[in-house]
Amino acid sequence: MNKEELKKRTIVHVSPYYPPHIGGLERVAKTSAEGLEKLGYKVQVVTSSKSGLKSGTKKNGNLKVTTLKSFEFAHTPIAPTFFWYLLWLPKNSLIHLHLSQAYYPELILLLFKIRRIPYIAHFHLDVGPSGFFGSLFLIYKKLCWEPILRNAKMVIACSSDQAAIVQTKYNVAKEKVIVIPNFVGQDFFSKSAYVAATDKLRLLYVGRIAIQKRIERLINAVAAISVPVQLTIVGDGEELPKLKELAKKLKLENVFFEGRKNDQEMQVYHQNSDLFLISSDREGGTPLVALEAMAAGLPIVGTDVTGVRELLQGVGILVEEPYAENFSKVIEDLWKKPAELNSLSLKSLGKAKQYSEVDYIKRLEEVYIKLL
């Protein structure tokens, strides 16, 4: 198939959440849809009203965003009309599923069985359990994700580590898995040289406040540090009350919780920070928040785990045993070595330049053309 034939089809991006809901997956879905529309393709996004959007359809050029009325159950936005909406899609549609939640993937698999509408599964993260129904989610993944991934025309993974998980854990053939890393927008690139503060080390965490992010490691690390630091935590999530209580219990006056911020606000936080931290037990490949911090020239310290290791190898500092005291030691060492901070800053900036938004859209287009 060539580009002109693809332009006769409707590319449908299914994302349970979508901006203004904040998250890396949501932003990838939005950039994908808008980037393809700019290339002249007919694109439709199907999402839930729990994204913060009003129910209905909004059209901008060849891009339609359809928001289905929904309610949230077990951290999943349930849209009762979702399957009926799928049944009315044009037969020549191509579905791009952003895989993270329950409910949506199995209905797309059912649609494929009934109408043979092909789909691509975009594997952002091997999501772990959280909340009261976390153990049920593990059972659900074991039963459902393998057939969902195996029946996809192609599975997009964000990193080689993620691709290996898809192949080994979910038994997907190697030739059906392609690695397309995430990207960083030009607005995040620093317009001035990195200069670390001399009075204290300003630490920054950005992301969801969730169990697998293990942000308590950073708070405990700050409590144990003997050099002047401050930690700013940007984001929101179910673990926020516990973390605030922990900081209060430890009597930390140098830990600040800033809530959710948009892209423009985040750029200001990058400019006012010296070191970016990732404390997760697992991450999706090439996490956007890390790429954006790197584009701003921030040195990165992260856990040596899937989704972080591949991005930071040879560029940032990987904490092999991610205990709070090990984070403390790394941070204290960097405070004493400003030249190393400057070196890490240059490495971050150089690596970020390899993740172009334009290249990402081009590779996405190539996958579509190859498959159909």
C-alpha positions as CSV (number, residue, x, y, z in Angstrom):
1,M,0.0,0.0,0.0
2,N,1.2,3.5,-0.7
3,K,0.4,6.8,1.0
4,E,-2.5,7.7,-1.3
5,E,-4.3,4.4,-0.6
6,L,-3.7,4.9,3.2
7,K,-5.3,8.3,2.9
8,K,-8.6,6.7,1.8
9,R,-8.8,4.9,5.2
10,T,-9.7,6.2,8.6
11,I,-6.9,5.8,11.2
12,V,-8.6,5.4,14.6
13,H,-6.6,6.0,17.8
14,V,-8.2,4.5,20.9
15,S,-6.9,6.0,24.1
16,P,-8.8,5.5,27.4
17,Y,-7.4,8.9,28.5
18,Y,-6.4,11.9,26.3
19,P,-5.3,15.4,27.1
20,P,-6.1,17.5,29.1
21,H,-5.6,14.3,31.2
22,I,-1.9,14.4,32.1
23,G,0.2,11.4,31.3
24,G,2.9,10.2,28.8
25,L,0.5,7.8,27.0
26,E,-2.1,10.5,26.5
27,R,0.4,12.9,25.0
28,V,1.8,10.2,22.7
29,A,-1.7,9.5,21.4
30,K,-2.4,13.2,20.9
31,T,0.9,13.9,19.1
32,S,0.3,10.8,16.9
33,A,-3.2,11.9,15.9
34,E,-2.3,15.5,15.2
35,G,0.9,14.6,13.4
36,L,-0.8,12.2,11.0
37,E,-3.6,14.7,10.4
38,K,-1.0,17.3,9.3
39,L,0.3,14.7,6.8
40,G,-3.2,14.6,5.2
41,Y,-4.6,11.5,6.8
42,K,-8.1,11.0,8.1
43,V,-7.7,10.5,11.8
44,Q,-10.2,9.8,14.6
45,V,-9.5,9.6,18.3
46,V,-11.9,7.7,20.6
47,T,-11.5,8.5,24.3
48,S,-13.5,8.8,27.5
49,S,-15.0,11.8,29.3
50,K,-12.8,11.0,32.3
51,S,-10.1,12.6,30.3
52,G,-11.6,15.9,31.2
53,L,-13.3,16.5,27.9
54,K,-17.0,17.1,27.3
55,S,-18.9,14.2,25.7
56,G,-19.4,14.5,21.9
57,T,-17.3,14.9,18.8
58,K,-15.0,17.8,17.9
59,K,-13.5,18.2,14.4
60,N,-10.5,20.1,13.3
61,G,-9.6,19.6,9.7
62,N,-9.3,15.8,9.1
63,L,-9.0,15.1,12.8
64,K,-12.1,14.1,14.9
65,V,-11.9,13.6,18.6
66,T,-14.9,11.6,19.9
67,T,-15.4,11.6,23.7
68,L,-17.7,9.0,25.1
69,K,-19.6,9.5,28.3
70,S,-17.9,7.3,31.0
71,F,-17.6,6.5,34.6
72,E,-14.5,5.3,36.5
73,F,-14.2,1.9,38.1
74,A,-10.9,0.3,39.4
75,H,-8.8,3.1,37.8
76,T,-10.5,2.4,34.4
77,P,-12.7,4.8,32.5
78,I,-15.7,2.7,31.4
79,A,-17.6,4.0,28.4
80,P,-20.8,1.8,28.0
81,T,-21.3,2.9,24.4
82,F,-17.7,2.1,23.3
83,F,-18.4,-1.2,21.6
84,W,-21.5,0.1,19.8
85,Y,-19.4,3.0,18.5
86,L,-16.8,0.6,17.2
87,L,-19.5,-1.3,15.3
88,W,-20.2,1.8,13.2
89,L,-16.7,2.4,12.2
90,P,-16.0,2.3,8.4
91,K,-14.9,-1.2,7.3
92,N,-11.6,0.2,5.9
93,S,-10.6,1.6,9.3
94,L,-7.2,0.9,10.9
95,I,-7.3,0.9,14.7
96,H,-4.3,2.0,16.7
97,L,-4.9,0.9,20.3
98,H,-2.9,2.5,23.1
99,L,-2.7,-0.4,25.4
100,S,-2.7,0.3,29.2
101,Q,-6.2,-0.2,30.6
102,A,-8.6,-3.0,30.8
103,Y,-12.0,-3.0,28.9
104,Y,-11.0,-1.3,25.7
105,P,-8.5,-3.9,24.4
106,E,-10.8,-6.9,24.7
107,L,-13.6,-5.1,22.9
108,I,-11.3,-4.2,20.1
109,L,-10.3,-7.9,19.9
110,L,-14.0,-8.8,19.7
111,L,-14.5,-6.3,16.9
112,F,-11.6,-7.8,15.0
113,K,-13.2,-11.3,15.4
114,I,-16.6,-10.0,14.2
115,R,-15.7,-7.4,11.5
116,R,-12.0,-8.2,10.8
117,I,-11.0,-4.6,11.2
118,P,-7.2,-4.7,11.8
119,Y,-5.6,-3.1,14.8
120,I,-2.1,-2.2,16.0
121,A,-1.4,-2.5,19.7
122,H,0.9,0.2,21.1
123,F,2.5,-1.4,24.2
124,H,3.5,1.6,26.4
125,L,4.1,-0.2,29.7
126,D,3.6,-3.6,31.3
127,V,1.3,-2.0,33.8
128,G,1.5,-3.3,37.4
129,P,-1.3,-3.8,39.9
130,S,-2.6,-0.9,42.0
131,G,-5.5,-0.2,44.2
132,F,-8.1,-2.6,45.7
133,F,-8.5,-4.5,42.4
134,G,-4.8,-4.8,41.7
135,S,-4.7,-8.6,42.0
136,L,-7.6,-9.0,39.7
137,F,-5.8,-6.9,37.1
138,L,-2.9,-9.3,37.1
139,I,-5.3,-12.2,36.4
140,Y,-7.0,-10.2,33.7
141,K,-3.6,-9.5,32.0
142,K,-2.6,-13.1,32.1
143,L,-5.9,-14.2,30.4
144,C,-6.5,-11.3,28.0
145,W,-3.3,-9.5,27.0
146,E,-1.7,-12.4,25.2
147,P,-4.6,-13.0,22.7
148,I,-5.0,-9.2,22.3
149,L,-1.3,-8.8,21.4
150,R,-1.0,-11.9,19.3
151,N,-4.0,-10.9,17.1
152,A,-2.7,-7.4,16.5
153,K,-1.3,-6.8,13.0
154,M,1.7,-5.3,14.7
155,V,2.8,-4.4,18.2
156,I,4.7,-1.2,18.8
157,A,7.1,-1.2,21.7
158,C,8.8,1.9,23.0
159,S,12.1,0.2,23.7
160,S,14.1,-3.0,23.1
161,D,13.4,-4.0,26.7
162,Q,9.6,-3.6,26.2
163,A,9.9,-5.5,22.9
164,A,11.5,-8.4,24.8
165,I,8.6,-8.5,27.3
166,V,6.1,-8.6,24.5
167,Q,7.9,-11.5,22.9
168,T,8.7,-13.6,25.9
169,K,5.9,-12.8,28.4
170,Y,3.0,-12.6,25.8
171,N,4.4,-15.0,23.2
172,V,4.2,-12.6,20.3
173,A,6.3,-13.5,17.2
174,K,9.5,-11.4,16.9
175,E,8.6,-10.2,13.4
176,K,5.3,-8.7,14.6
177,V,7.1,-6.4,17.1
178,I,8.6,-3.1,16.1
179,V,10.4,-0.6,18.4
180,I,9.4,3.0,18.0
181,P,10.8,5.2,20.8
182,N,8.9,8.1,22.2
183,F,9.9,11.7,21.3
184,V,10.4,15.1,22.7
185,G,8.9,18.3,21.4
186,Q,11.2,21.2,20.3
187,D,9.7,23.5,23.0
188,F,11.4,21.5,25.7
189,F,14.9,22.1,24.5
190,S,16.9,24.5,26.6
191,K,17.7,27.9,25.1
192,S,20.5,28.5,27.6
193,A,23.5,26.6,29.0
194,Y,23.1,24.4,32.1
195,V,24.4,26.0,35.3
196,A,23.9,24.2,38.6
197,A,22.9,26.3,41.6
198,T,25.7,26.8,44.1
199,D,23.6,27.2,47.3
200,K,21.7,23.9,47.1
201,L,21.0,21.1,44.7
202,R,17.4,21.4,43.3
203,L,16.0,18.0,42.7
204,L,13.0,17.4,40.5
205,Y,10.5,14.5,40.1
206,V,7.7,14.6,37.5
207,G,5.1,12.0,36.8
208,R,2.2,10.1,38.2
209,I,2.0,9.7,42.0
210,A,1.5,5.9,41.9
211,I,2.8,2.9,43.7
212,Q,5.2,1.7,41.0
213,K,6.9,5.1,40.9
214,R,8.2,4.5,44.4
215,I,8.5,8.2,45.2
216,E,8.9,7.5,48.9
217,R,12.5,6.5,48.1
218,L,13.2,10.0,47.1
219,I,11.6,11.5,50.2
220,N,13.5,9.1,52.4
221,A,16.7,9.9,50.5
222,V,16.2,13.6,51.1
223,A,15.8,12.9,54.8
224,A,19.1,11.1,54.9
225,I,21.1,13.6,52.8
226,S,23.7,15.7,54.6
227,V,24.2,18.3,51.8
228,P,21.7,21.2,51.0
229,V,19.0,20.0,48.7
230,Q,15.3,20.6,47.9
231,L,13.0,18.2,46.2
232,T,10.1,19.3,44.0
233,I,7.4,16.7,43.2
234,V,5.2,17.6,40.2
235,G,2.2,15.3,39.5
236,D,-0.9,13.8,41.0
237,G,-2.2,10.4,41.9
238,E,-3.6,8.1,44.5
239,E,-0.3,7.9,46.5
240,L,-0.1,11.7,47.1
241,P,-1.8,11.8,50.6
242,K,0.6,9.0,51.8
243,L,3.7,10.9,50.5
244,K,2.6,14.2,52.1
245,E,2.1,12.4,55.4
246,L,5.6,10.8,55.1
247,A,7.2,14.2,54.4
248,K,5.3,15.6,57.4
249,K,6.4,12.7,59.6
250,L,10.0,13.2,58.6
251,K,9.6,16.9,59.3
252,L,11.0,17.8,55.9
253,E,10.6,21.5,55.0
254,N,12.5,21.1,51.8
255,V,10.0,18.8,50.0
256,F,7.4,20.5,47.8
257,F,4.3,19.0,46.2
258,E,3.3,21.1,43.2
259,G,0.4,19.1,41.7
260,R,-0.2,18.8,37.9
261,K,1.4,21.2,35.5
262,N,1.0,21.8,31.8
263,D,3.9,21.8,29.2
264,Q,4.6,25.5,29.5
265,E,4.7,25.3,33.3
266,M,7.0,22.3,33.2
267,Q,9.5,24.1,31.2
268,V,9.9,26.6,34.0
269,Y,10.4,23.8,36.5
270,H,13.1,22.4,34.3
271,Q,14.9,25.8,34.2
272,N,14.8,26.0,38.0
273,S,16.2,22.5,38.7
274,D,19.6,20.9,38.8
275,L,18.9,17.2,38.8
276,F,16.0,15.0,37.6
277,L,15.2,11.8,39.5
278,I,13.4,8.6,38.5
279,S,12.7,6.2,41.3
280,S,10.3,3.7,39.6
281,D,10.2,-0.1,39.9
282,R,9.3,-0.1,36.2
283,E,8.7,2.4,33.4
284,G,7.5,2.4,29.8
285,G,10.2,2.7,27.2
286,T,11.8,6.1,26.8
287,P,9.5,7.9,29.4
288,L,8.5,11.3,28.1
289,V,9.1,13.1,31.4
290,A,12.8,11.9,31.3
291,L,13.2,12.9,27.6
292,E,11.8,16.4,28.3
293,A,14.1,16.9,31.3
294,M,17.1,15.7,29.1
295,A,16.1,18.2,26.4
296,A,16.3,20.9,29.1
297,G,19.8,19.8,29.8
298,L,19.1,18.2,33.2
299,P,21.4,15.4,34.5
300,I,19.3,12.3,35.2
301,V,19.6,9.8,38.1
302,G,17.3,6.8,37.7
303,T,16.7,3.2,38.8
304,D,18.4,0.5,36.9
305,V,15.1,-1.1,35.6
306,T,13.2,-1.8,32.4
307,G,12.2,1.4,30.6
308,V,14.9,3.5,32.3
309,R,18.1,1.4,31.8
310,E,18.0,1.6,28.0
311,L,17.5,5.4,27.9
312,L,20.1,6.3,30.6
313,Q,22.9,3.8,29.8
314,G,26.0,5.9,29.3
315,V,24.1,9.2,29.7
316,G,22.8,9.4,33.2
317,I,23.5,7.6,36.5
318,L,21.7,4.3,37.1
319,V,21.1,3.2,40.7
320,E,21.4,-0.6,40.7
321,E,19.9,-1.2,44.1
322,P,17.4,1.6,44.4
323,Y,17.3,2.0,48.2
324,A,16.8,5.5,49.6
325,E,20.4,5.5,51.0
326,N,21.8,4.7,47.5
327,F,20.0,7.7,46.0
328,S,21.3,9.8,48.9
329,K,24.9,8.7,48.2
330,V,24.6,9.5,44.4
331,I,23.1,12.9,45.1
332,E,25.7,13.8,47.7
333,D,28.5,12.8,45.3
334,L,27.1,15.0,42.6
335,W,26.9,17.9,44.9
336,K,30.7,17.6,45.5
337,K,31.4,17.2,41.7
338,P,29.8,20.2,39.8
339,A,32.0,19.3,36.8
340,E,30.3,15.9,36.5
341,L,26.9,17.6,36.7
342,N,27.9,19.7,33.7
343,S,29.2,16.7,31.8
344,L,25.9,14.8,32.5
345,S,23.9,17.8,31.3
346,L,25.7,17.8,27.9
347,K,25.1,14.0,27.6
348,S,21.4,14.5,28.4
349,L,21.0,17.2,25.7
350,G,22.8,15.1,23.1
351,K,20.7,12.1,23.8
352,A,17.4,14.0,23.7
353,K,18.3,15.3,20.2
354,Q,18.0,11.7,18.9
355,Y,14.3,11.6,19.7
356,S,12.6,13.8,17.1
357,E,8.8,14.2,17.0
358,V,9.0,14.4,13.2
359,D,10.9,11.1,13.0
360,Y,8.4,9.4,15.3
361,I,5.5,10.4,13.0
362,K,7.4,9.3,9.9
363,R,8.1,5.8,11.4
364,L,4.4,5.5,12.4
365,E,3.4,6.3,8.9
366,E,5.8,3.7,7.5
367,V,4.3,1.0,9.8
368,Y,0.8,1.8,8.6
369,I,1.8,1.7,4.9
370,K,3.7,-1.6,5.4
371,L,0.9,-3.4,7.1
372,L,-2.1,-2.6,4.8
